[in-house]
Each structure stands twice: as C-alpha cells, then as structure tokens.
C-alpha cells in the first residue's frame, strides 16, 4: 500500500511512515461525531461487485491466466481405504 500526496505527486509506502507515526503523541480526549451526523453508517449501499458475481463476469485471482502458465494438482493417499495413489 502506498500513501499519495496528490498536489505534489509524492508517494511513500506505509512502511516508510511507521517510524514517524510512532513518534506522534496519542490524543487524550477525542471528540466523536453524534450519530445524527453520520453520512454513511446506517445507510444502505449498492454492492458494486454483485452484478459481476451474479452474471459470471467478475474476475478473481484464480481466474488469472499468464502466457506459458502451467497447471498442477496434488493427489493424496487415501488412508481410510488403504489404497495407494494411482498414476
């Protein structure tokens, strides 16, 4: 993950920010919003990924295909039936 400062275009990984963040003081008294001020919490939201999942157009990691990609599988010994692996 990266942190990006839009006006300057500078980018830093979160790991580079950890040391500086650890030196910041922890706030004593934090004022929280009143529930009446919430804009997103408690409101319905449309699932943007639902359509692709329903119609099969969504791409998942397992759907990745690379040029020259090879496929493999494991065959396990069935201990309950005391049979060996067939080749």
N, C-alpha and C positions, 0 to 999 in steps of 0.2 A: 504494500500500500504506500501511496505517496501523498504528501501534503503539497498543495499547489497554491502559490500566491499569484492570483490572476493578473493584477495590474503590472507586476514586474516580470511575470512568466517564470519565476524561480520555482524549482521543485526540490523537495527533500523527502527522503524516506522517513517513515515514522521512527525507525531506529536512531536516526541522527538527532531527533528531537527529544529522546527519552532523558538524556542527561540534564538538559536544560529544564525540562518539565519537572524532574525530580527535585530541583532546587527551588521551585516556586513554593510560596507559603500556602498551606491549606487554609481556606476560608473558615473563619469561626462561625459566623452566622450567615446562613444562606436564606434569602427570601424566595419562597416558591410562589408560582402563579396560583391564583384561585382557579378552581375547576371551571368556573364560568368564563375564564379567559382562554381555555384550551381551544385550539382550532382543529386539531387532528384527532386527539384522543376522544374516543366515544362516538366517532362518526364513521359511517360505512365507507369503504373504499373499494373501487373496482379492481379486481385482480387482473393485472395486465398480462400475466402469463397464462391465464386459464384457457383462453381460446386456443393457443398453440398446443397445450397439453391435451385438450379435448379432440382437436382435429388431426393430431399427429405431426404438426409442422414444427413443434418445439425441438431444438437441438440440445442434447445432453452430452456430457463428457464421453459416455460410452458410444455415442454416435460418431465420434471423431474418426476420420479415415485419412491417413497420410500416404503419400506415394511410396510404394515398396513396403508398406506395412505388412507384417506377418502376424498370424493369429495362432494362439496356442491354448491348450486346456490341460487340466490335471485329471488324472484318473486315480481314484483312491482304492485301496484294498478294502474289500467288504469283510470285516472281521466277523460279523454275525453269521454269515453263510460259509465262512471258512473257504472262500474261493479266492484264487489269485487273480491278478489283473490280466486281462486278455490283451494281446497286442494286435 
